Amino acid sequence: MRLLALIPHYNHLHTVGKVAQSMLGYGIDCLIVDDGSDETIRTQLRELLQPGIEIIYRACNGGKGAAVKDGIKYAAVHGYTHILQVDADAQHCLEDTQKLITAAEAQPHAVICGRPVYNDDTPKARLYGRKITNFWLAVNTLSMDIQDGMCGFRIYPLVPTFDVIREKNIGNYMDFDAELLVHLHRRGCVFIWIDTPITYASDGISHFRVWKDNVLISRMHARLFFNMLLNLPKILRNRRKRKLHG
């Protein structure tokens, strides 16, 4: 297994270095994909460059999903077999990285996902939004296999993931994380879930656009629902295959 830590970044200079250094501590190569940050931040971001940390720069802000897609393409070109996606804002429990790696080593064809454990600092709107998204994920996969669609702390096997972003029109913003999982599920991927705490700092920067991103997520669920109806026989076949191999 050749693993690349992929960090989508937009104006999170005060935390992205901590995340990248943490990944290096686990012996993982690290790629920061800057999604059109302010020029002053991009200049300072270059100071993080060192052996094991690479940075690529998008010309303009296109959304978290667009940044992750660029990182997946980079991984494919550079011979990696797996991608560890982790947010730049350090809200994930980085100490749980080894748990994800161990699970991926044991089942290299599986998608390893963080299942968030929330604290009292979690915004209520985030909790309610996740519950709605997870309901529709159950509908659109005809299963409870995807236990959380929004946590961006995951390890993807590269081959099916690269195939999905190459063949499907996956969203570029906060709709990306959940939609990618649905398409991986429909290709027969097995999912493994690792409990991990999520922390929301009082001074943290969120790029979630309440109205725009909720509209995009709603459209994504509707699109997946009608696509599910059109491809029901294939989805059921993959479901049987997953039970046989899972």
C-alpha positions as CSV (number, residue, x, y, z in Angstrom):
1,M,0.0,0.0,0.0
2,R,1.4,3.4,-1.0
3,L,-0.6,6.1,0.8
4,L,-0.9,9.8,0.1
5,A,-2.4,12.2,2.7
6,L,-4.5,14.7,0.7
7,I,-5.4,18.0,2.4
8,P,-7.8,20.3,0.6
9,H,-6.9,23.8,1.7
10,Y,-8.5,27.3,1.5
11,N,-7.3,30.1,3.9
12,H,-6.6,27.7,6.8
13,L,-2.9,28.7,7.2
14,H,-3.0,28.6,11.0
15,T,-3.9,24.9,11.1
16,V,-2.8,23.3,7.8
17,G,0.8,23.0,8.9
18,K,-0.1,21.1,12.0
19,V,-2.2,18.7,9.9
20,A,0.6,18.2,7.4
21,Q,3.3,17.6,10.0
22,S,1.0,15.1,11.8
23,M,0.7,13.1,8.6
24,L,4.5,13.1,8.1
25,G,4.7,11.7,11.6
26,Y,2.9,8.5,10.4
27,G,5.4,8.2,7.5
28,I,2.9,9.3,4.9
29,D,3.6,11.6,1.9
30,C,1.5,14.7,2.1
31,L,-0.2,16.8,-0.6
32,I,-1.8,20.1,0.1
33,V,-4.2,21.3,-2.6
34,D,-4.6,25.0,-2.3
35,D,-8.0,26.0,-3.6
36,G,-7.4,29.6,-4.6
37,S,-6.4,31.0,-1.2
38,D,-5.5,34.7,-0.8
39,E,-2.1,35.5,-2.3
40,T,-0.6,36.4,1.0
41,I,-1.6,33.0,2.4
42,R,-0.3,31.2,-0.7
43,T,3.0,32.9,-0.2
44,Q,3.3,31.8,3.4
45,L,2.0,28.3,2.5
46,R,5.2,27.8,0.5
47,E,7.1,27.8,3.7
48,L,5.6,24.4,4.5
49,L,7.4,22.8,1.6
50,Q,9.9,20.1,2.7
51,P,10.6,16.5,1.8
52,G,7.4,14.6,2.1
53,I,5.1,17.7,1.6
54,E,4.0,18.9,-1.8
55,I,1.7,21.7,-2.6
56,I,-0.3,22.3,-5.8
57,Y,-2.2,25.5,-6.4
58,R,-5.6,25.9,-8.1
59,A,-5.9,29.2,-10.0
60,C,-9.2,30.1,-8.4
61,N,-11.5,28.7,-5.6
62,G,-13.6,25.9,-7.0
63,G,-14.7,24.1,-3.8
64,K,-13.5,21.3,-1.6
65,G,-14.6,18.7,-4.0
66,A,-12.7,20.3,-6.9
67,A,-9.5,20.4,-4.8
68,V,-9.9,16.7,-3.7
69,K,-10.4,15.7,-7.4
70,D,-7.2,17.4,-8.3
71,G,-5.4,15.6,-5.5
72,I,-6.8,12.2,-6.6
73,K,-5.5,12.9,-10.2
74,Y,-2.1,13.7,-8.7
75,A,-2.1,10.5,-6.7
76,A,-2.9,8.5,-9.9
77,V,-0.1,10.1,-11.9
78,H,2.4,9.5,-9.1
79,G,1.8,5.9,-8.4
80,Y,-0.1,6.0,-5.1
81,T,-2.6,3.2,-4.3
82,H,-4.6,4.9,-1.5
83,I,-5.6,8.4,-0.5
84,L,-6.1,9.6,3.1
85,Q,-8.4,12.6,2.9
86,V,-8.1,14.9,5.9
87,D,-9.4,18.5,6.4
88,A,-7.0,21.4,6.8
89,D,-8.8,22.9,9.8
90,A,-7.6,20.3,12.3
91,Q,-11.1,19.5,13.5
92,H,-10.4,15.7,13.0
93,C,-8.7,13.7,15.7
94,L,-5.3,13.3,14.0
95,E,-4.2,10.7,16.6
96,D,-6.7,8.3,15.0
97,T,-4.8,8.3,11.7
98,Q,-3.1,5.1,12.6
99,K,-6.5,3.4,13.2
100,L,-7.5,4.2,9.6
101,I,-4.2,3.1,8.2
102,T,-4.3,-0.2,10.1
103,A,-7.8,-0.9,8.8
104,A,-6.8,-0.1,5.2
105,E,-3.8,-2.4,5.5
106,A,-6.0,-5.2,6.7
107,Q,-8.6,-4.6,3.9
108,P,-7.0,-2.7,1.1
109,H,-10.0,-2.8,-1.2
110,A,-12.3,-1.2,1.4
111,V,-13.2,2.4,2.0
112,I,-12.1,3.3,5.5
113,C,-14.3,6.2,6.9
114,G,-14.2,8.2,10.1
115,R,-17.6,8.0,12.0
116,P,-17.8,11.2,13.9
117,V,-18.2,11.3,17.7
118,Y,-19.5,14.8,18.5
119,N,-18.9,17.0,21.5
120,D,-21.1,19.7,23.1
121,D,-19.4,22.3,20.8
122,T,-21.0,20.9,17.7
123,P,-23.3,23.4,16.0
124,K,-26.9,22.1,16.0
125,A,-27.4,23.0,12.4
126,R,-24.5,20.6,11.5
127,L,-26.1,17.7,13.5
128,Y,-29.5,18.2,11.9
129,G,-28.1,18.5,8.4
130,R,-26.1,15.3,8.9
131,K,-29.2,13.4,10.0
132,I,-31.0,14.5,6.9
133,T,-28.1,13.6,4.6
134,N,-27.7,10.2,6.3
135,F,-31.4,9.4,5.8
136,W,-31.1,10.1,2.1
137,L,-27.9,8.1,1.8
138,A,-29.8,5.1,3.3
139,V,-32.5,5.6,0.7
140,N,-30.1,6.1,-2.2
141,T,-28.0,3.0,-1.4
142,L,-30.9,0.8,-0.1
143,S,-28.8,0.1,2.9
144,M,-27.3,1.5,6.2
145,D,-23.8,0.9,4.9
146,I,-22.9,4.6,4.8
147,Q,-23.1,5.6,8.4
148,D,-21.9,9.2,7.8
149,G,-21.6,11.0,4.5
150,M,-20.0,14.2,5.5
151,C,-16.9,13.4,7.6
152,G,-13.9,14.1,5.4
153,F,-11.5,11.9,7.3
154,R,-11.2,8.8,5.1
155,I,-9.0,6.4,3.2
156,Y,-10.0,5.6,-0.4
157,P,-8.6,2.9,-2.6
158,L,-7.3,4.8,-5.6
159,V,-8.5,2.7,-8.5
160,P,-12.3,2.8,-7.9
161,T,-12.1,6.4,-6.6
162,F,-10.3,7.6,-9.7
163,D,-12.7,5.8,-11.9
164,V,-15.7,7.5,-10.2
165,I,-14.3,11.0,-10.6
166,R,-13.4,10.3,-14.2
167,E,-16.7,8.8,-15.2
168,K,-19.2,10.6,-13.0
169,N,-20.2,14.3,-12.6
170,I,-19.5,14.5,-8.9
171,G,-20.2,17.8,-7.1
172,N,-17.4,20.3,-6.4
173,Y,-18.5,21.7,-3.1
174,M,-19.8,20.3,0.2
175,D,-21.9,17.8,-1.8
176,F,-18.7,16.0,-2.9
177,D,-18.0,13.8,0.2
178,A,-21.4,12.1,0.3
179,E,-21.9,11.7,-3.4
180,L,-18.5,10.0,-3.8
181,L,-19.4,7.5,-1.2
182,V,-22.7,6.6,-2.9
183,H,-20.9,6.0,-6.2
184,L,-18.2,3.9,-4.5
185,H,-21.0,1.9,-2.8
186,R,-22.7,1.3,-6.1
187,R,-19.5,-0.2,-7.4
188,G,-19.5,-2.8,-4.7
189,C,-17.0,-1.2,-2.3
190,V,-17.0,-2.4,1.3
191,F,-17.1,0.3,4.0
192,I,-15.3,0.1,7.4
193,W,-16.1,2.7,10.0
194,I,-13.8,4.0,12.7
195,D,-15.2,6.1,15.6
196,T,-13.3,9.4,15.8
197,P,-14.0,12.6,17.8
198,I,-14.8,15.9,15.9
199,T,-13.9,19.2,17.4
200,Y,-15.4,22.6,16.4
201,A,-13.1,25.4,17.6
202,S,-14.9,28.6,18.7
203,D,-12.5,30.6,16.5
204,G,-12.5,28.1,13.7
205,I,-13.1,29.1,10.0
206,S,-15.9,27.3,8.2
207,H,-16.4,27.4,4.5
208,F,-19.8,25.8,4.6
209,R,-22.2,28.2,2.8
210,V,-25.5,27.6,4.6
211,W,-27.9,28.3,1.7
212,K,-25.8,27.5,-1.4
213,D,-24.3,24.3,0.0
214,N,-27.6,23.1,1.4
215,V,-29.2,23.6,-2.1
216,L,-26.4,21.7,-3.7
217,I,-26.7,18.9,-1.2
218,S,-30.5,18.7,-1.8
219,R,-30.0,18.6,-5.5
220,M,-27.4,15.9,-5.1
221,H,-29.7,13.7,-3.1
222,A,-32.5,14.2,-5.7
223,R,-30.1,13.3,-8.6
224,L,-28.9,10.2,-6.8
225,F,-32.5,9.1,-6.0
226,F,-33.6,9.2,-9.6
227,N,-30.3,7.6,-10.7
228,M,-30.9,4.9,-8.2
229,L,-34.4,4.1,-9.7
230,L,-32.9,3.9,-13.2
231,N,-30.1,1.6,-12.1
232,L,-31.9,-0.5,-9.5
233,P,-31.1,-3.9,-10.9
234,K,-27.3,-3.1,-11.0
235,I,-27.4,-1.7,-7.5
236,L,-29.1,-4.8,-6.2
237,R,-26.5,-7.0,-7.9
238,N,-23.7,-5.1,-6.3
239,R,-25.5,-5.3,-2.9
240,R,-25.6,-9.1,-3.2
241,K,-21.9,-9.1,-4.2
242,R,-21.0,-7.0,-1.2
243,K,-22.7,-9.4,1.2
244,L,-20.8,-12.3,-0.3
245,H,-17.4,-10.6,0.1
246,G,-18.1,-8.5,3.1
